[in-house]
């Protein structure tokens, strides 16, 4: 299944823990702008990203106006579902603008 949300602004409380537990391997959560977990590469931020990496689903985000684009560009560029993405963690991807991604066929 594909799930959508937006405007998490780097605040884990904006992601419902109950809803996240329902996500299964193969599911994808797409955050439509203002992901916010890539801001200053602080220890706190890295810990939050590591928690997201332990989830059983893919987490993909589109950048919004509140992103650190300079820092995003330091992450490895990979092919993901047919388009270019930055791999933040094994299951966390920044979907780049202008790309077409094919999810679940």
ZARO-756437 format. One line per field, with one value per residue: x, y, z of N, C-alpha, C in turn; residue in three letters. Coordinates in Angstrom, 3 decimals, m for minus. Atoms other than C-alpha are relative to their C-alpha. Last residue first. Example, Ala and Ser with C-alpha at 12.3 -4.5 7.8 and 13.67 -1.06 7.14 Angstrom:
! ZARO-756437
nx: m0.820; 0.890
ny: m1.190; m1.190
nz: m0.060; 0.000
cax: 13.670; 12.300
cay: m1.060; m4.500
caz: 7.140; 7.800
cx: m0.770; 0.900
cy: 1.090; 1.200
cz: 0.730; 0.000
r: ser; ala
! end
This chain:
! ZARO-756437
nx: 0.448; 1.002; 0.172; 1.047; m0.224; 1.208; m0.156; m0.104; 0.953; m0.438; 0.365; 0.449; m0.435; 0.435; 1.421; 0.371; m0.176; m0.305; 0.221; m1.090; 0.322; m1.142; m0.396; m0.052; 1.299; 1.016; 1.231; 0.280; 1.022; m0.241; 0.359; m1.175; m0.879; 0.614; m0.262; m1.450; m0.348; m1.386; m1.006; m0.750; m0.719; 0.887; m0.461; m0.208; 0.502; m0.455; 0.461; m0.797; 0.476; 0.036; 1.359; 0.425; m0.630; 0.765; 1.291; m0.244; m0.101; 1.357; 0.748; m0.462; 0.553; 1.452; 0.159; m0.282; m0.832; m1.300; m0.154; m1.338; m0.938; m0.638; m0.428; m0.386; m0.571; 0.113; 0.188; m0.522; 0.540; m0.758; 0.791; 0.537; m1.067; m0.615; m0.672; 0.850; m0.076; m1.279; 0.092; 0.968; m0.665; 0.735; 0.258; 0.965; 1.358; 0.499; 0.590; m1.003; m0.904; m0.459; m0.344; m0.866; 0.155; m0.480; 0.614; m0.687; 0.842
ny: 0.291; 1.070; 0.717; 0.996; 1.203; 0.817; 1.426; 0.265; m0.681; m1.233; 0.104; m1.309; m0.587; m1.410; m0.054; 1.069; 1.237; m0.548; 1.012; 0.027; m0.322; m0.362; m1.414; m0.592; 0.159; 0.564; 0.258; 1.382; 0.007; 0.721; 1.423; 0.766; 0.307; 1.079; 1.254; 0.214; 0.559; m0.432; 1.062; 0.051; m1.259; m1.155; m1.169; m1.054; m1.355; m0.860; m1.359; m1.066; m0.510; 1.093; 0.332; 1.268; 1.105; 0.190; 0.571; 1.410; 0.706; 0.051; 0.969; 1.322; 0.263; 0.195; 1.332; 0.109; 1.196; m0.443; m1.438; m0.254; 0.799; m0.674; 1.167; m0.405; m1.307; m0.981; m1.267; m1.150; m1.236; m1.238; m1.232; m0.224; 0.008; 1.315; 0.107; 0.734; 1.426; 0.526; 0.174; 1.058; 1.277; 0.799; 1.317; m0.220; 0.090; 1.373; 0.270; 0.579; m1.018; 0.571; m0.988; m1.128; m1.020; m1.368; m0.944; m1.290; m1.179
nz: 1.362; 0.017; m1.268; 0.107; m0.812; m0.027; 0.235; 1.424; 0.888; 0.645; 1.404; 0.462; 1.271; 0.007; 0.346; 0.940; m0.750; m1.318; m1.031; m0.971; m1.384; m0.832; 0.006; 1.330; 0.680; m0.876; 0.759; 0.407; 1.036; 1.263; m0.097; m0.433; 1.133; 0.788; m0.703; 0.048; 1.304; 0.150; 0.087; m1.250; m0.175; m0.117; m0.735; 0.982; m0.190; 1.087; m0.250; 0.605; 1.293; 0.974; 0.424; m0.605; 0.725; 1.236; m0.400; m0.305; 1.280; 0.569; m0.796; 0.423; 1.328; m0.169; m0.582; m1.434; m0.222; m0.519; m0.214; 0.537; m0.795; m1.116; m0.784; m1.353; m0.312; 1.091; m0.701; 0.731; m0.555; 0.192; m0.009; 1.333; 0.997; 0.212; 1.292; 0.942; m0.339; 0.489; 1.453; 0.261; m0.279; m0.971; 0.592; 1.079; m0.538; 0.039; m1.314; m0.886; m0.545; m1.260; m1.031; 0.331; m1.031; 0.187; m0.926; 0.005; 0.000
cax: 3.418; 3.665; 5.551; 6.835; 8.760; 8.978; 11.621; 11.419; 12.145; 14.175; 12.601; 14.500; 14.702; 14.522; 14.659; 18.423; 18.985; 19.266; 19.411; 19.039; 16.710; 16.757; 13.884; 12.876; 11.748; 14.900; 18.085; 20.700; 22.385; 24.340; 23.660; 25.572; 22.877; 20.406; 22.813; 22.798; 19.040; 18.337; 14.565; 11.702; 10.355; 9.422; 11.329; 9.450; 9.787; 10.011; 9.786; 10.035; 8.437; 9.531; 10.583; 14.098; 15.377; 12.884; 14.525; 17.962; 16.669; 15.582; 18.976; 20.745; 18.654; 19.479; 23.197; 23.070; 23.173; 21.782; 18.538; 17.575; 14.608; 12.525; 10.144; 8.673; 7.033; 4.719; 5.817; 5.329; 4.968; 5.577; 4.480; 6.681; 7.257; 4.142; 2.842; 0.445; 3.075; 3.405; m0.321; m0.061; 3.113; 1.367; 3.969; 3.732; 5.370; 8.582; 9.067; 11.465; 9.028; 6.458; 4.700; 3.085; 1.226; 0.679; 0.329; 1.032; 0.000
cay: m1.377; m0.986; 2.288; 3.668; 6.895; 9.714; 12.357; 16.141; 16.820; 14.304; 11.776; 11.924; 8.332; 6.500; 2.663; 2.044; 5.499; 8.909; 7.619; 10.603; 9.828; 9.535; 7.717; 4.208; 2.868; 4.212; 4.913; 6.334; 9.652; 9.414; 12.132; 15.428; 17.117; 16.913; 19.026; 21.894; 21.555; 22.060; 21.728; 24.020; 24.993; 21.430; 18.366; 15.256; 12.406; 8.657; 6.288; 2.629; 0.208; m2.028; 0.838; 0.654; 3.324; 5.813; 5.319; 5.879; 9.123; 10.310; 9.404; 11.255; 14.355; 14.262; 13.800; 16.876; 16.608; 20.182; 20.003; 16.661; 15.519; 18.404; 16.442; 19.737; 18.307; 15.447; 12.676; 9.369; 6.240; 3.082; m0.440; m3.385; m4.533; m3.606; m0.349; m0.835; 0.159; 3.550; 4.251; 3.667; 5.729; 8.649; 10.714; 14.353; 13.298; 12.643; 16.377; 16.994; 19.371; 16.562; 18.677; 15.963; 12.661; 9.930; 6.145; 3.591; 0.000
caz: m10.593; m6.821; m7.104; m10.382; m9.999; m12.543; m11.937; m12.307; m8.653; m6.685; m4.358; m1.059; 0.107; 3.445; 3.447; 3.432; 4.989; 3.327; m0.235; m2.555; m5.434; m9.204; m10.888; m11.930; m8.563; m6.914; m8.819; m6.446; m5.559; m2.325; 0.287; 0.161; m1.967; 0.921; 3.015; 0.516; 0.091; 3.796; 3.604; 4.620; 1.197; 0.397; m0.732; m1.700; 0.710; 0.589; 3.536; 2.644; 5.086; 7.983; 10.240; 11.683; 9.278; 10.740; 14.137; 12.561; 11.037; 14.489; 15.990; 13.170; 13.887; 17.576; 16.826; 14.581; 10.774; 10.541; 8.566; 7.107; 9.234; 7.876; 5.651; 4.423; 1.335; 0.429; 2.777; 0.983; 3.112; 1.108; 1.953; 0.880; 4.436; 6.380; 7.813; 10.723; 13.303; 11.562; 12.102; 15.851; 16.092; 14.400; 12.558; 13.656; 16.925; 14.984; 14.370; 11.495; 9.799; 9.301; 6.704; 4.642; 4.579; 2.034; 2.214; m0.512; 0.000
cx: m0.870; m0.608; m1.127; m0.022; m1.177; 0.347; m1.373; 0.144; 0.248; m1.059; 0.284; m0.266; m0.586; 0.611; m0.560; m1.457; m0.427; 0.326; 0.479; m0.353; 1.285; m0.484; 1.213; 0.422; m0.041; m1.320; m0.970; m1.210; m0.166; m1.212; 0.176; m0.288; 1.250; 0.923; m0.602; 0.361; 1.496; 0.524; 1.384; 0.943; 0.858; 0.835; m1.057; 0.466; 0.358; m0.528; 0.625; m0.630; 1.031; m0.399; 0.047; m1.437; m0.407; 0.547; m0.865; m1.291; 0.245; 0.002; m1.420; m0.749; 0.393; m0.650; m1.489; m0.194; 0.424; 0.973; 1.406; 0.234; 1.432; 0.965; 0.715; 0.235; 0.232; 0.465; 0.119; m0.348; 0.650; m0.760; 0.917; m0.911; m0.620; 1.196; 0.756; 0.663; m0.798; 0.126; 1.288; m0.088; m0.934; 0.682; m0.641; m0.302; m1.066; m1.429; m0.624; m0.509; 0.999; 1.001; 0.370; 0.329; 0.883; m0.237; 0.631; m0.795; 0.888
cy: 1.084; m0.234; m1.012; m0.808; m0.952; m1.297; m0.683; m1.459; m0.389; 0.533; 1.332; m0.125; 1.381; 0.690; 1.424; 0.035; m1.118; m1.126; 0.565; m1.067; 0.076; 0.421; 0.236; 1.445; 0.761; m0.018; m0.664; m0.023; m1.428; 0.045; m0.678; m1.498; m0.772; m0.442; m1.189; m1.327; m0.279; m0.652; 0.641; m1.199; 0.005; 1.256; 1.096; 1.215; 0.884; 1.397; 0.868; 1.337; 0.967; 0.457; m1.014; m0.385; m1.359; m1.197; m0.259; m0.697; m1.489; m0.750; m0.148; m1.101; m1.397; m0.363; m0.321; m1.440; m0.170; m1.141; 0.385; 1.502; 0.125; m0.804; 0.470; m1.192; 0.234; 1.384; 1.101; 1.261; 1.144; 1.156; 1.198; 1.218; 0.103; 0.114; m1.315; m0.171; m0.849; m1.498; m0.600; m0.289; m1.172; m1.350; m0.873; m1.289; 0.253; m0.142; m1.397; m0.307; m0.554; 0.928; m0.603; 0.819; 1.164; 0.823; 1.368; 0.948; 1.242
cz: m0.566; m1.380; m0.145; 1.273; m0.178; 0.722; m0.005; m0.368; m1.450; m0.959; m0.685; m1.494; m0.211; m1.219; m0.044; m0.449; m0.950; 0.978; 1.331; 1.026; 0.810; 1.386; 0.887; m0.075; m1.325; m0.755; 0.965; m0.928; m0.500; m0.933; m1.354; 0.092; 0.391; m1.133; m0.754; 0.669; m0.125; m1.286; m0.079; 0.012; 1.261; 0.192; m0.027; 0.782; m1.175; 0.254; m1.078; 0.367; m0.591; m1.396; m1.131; m0.374; 0.565; m0.784; m1.231; 0.446; 0.216; m1.333; m0.548; 0.744; m0.492; m1.333; 0.170; 0.473; 1.464; 0.296; 0.418; 0.132; m0.518; 0.846; 1.260; 0.934; 1.476; 0.448; m1.046; 0.780; m0.754; 0.624; m0.179; m0.083; m1.392; m0.929; m0.079; m1.361; m0.984; 0.278; m0.555; m1.489; m0.264; 0.192; 1.075; m0.765; m1.063; 0.522; m0.010; 1.391; 1.014; 0.696; 1.343; 1.223; m0.417; 1.256; m0.214; 0.897; 0.000
r: unk; unk; unk; unk; unk; unk; unk; unk; unk; unk; unk; unk; unk; unk; unk; unk; unk; unk; unk; unk; unk; unk; unk; unk; unk; unk; unk; unk; unk; unk; unk; unk; unk; unk; unk; unk; unk; unk; unk; unk; unk; unk; unk; unk; unk; unk; unk; unk; unk; unk; unk; unk; unk; unk; unk; unk; unk; unk; unk; unk; unk; unk; unk; unk; unk; unk; unk; unk; unk; unk; unk; unk; unk; unk; unk; unk; unk; unk; unk; unk; unk; unk; unk; unk; unk; unk; unk; unk; unk; unk; unk; unk; unk; unk; unk; unk; unk; unk; unk; unk; unk; unk; unk; unk; unk
! end
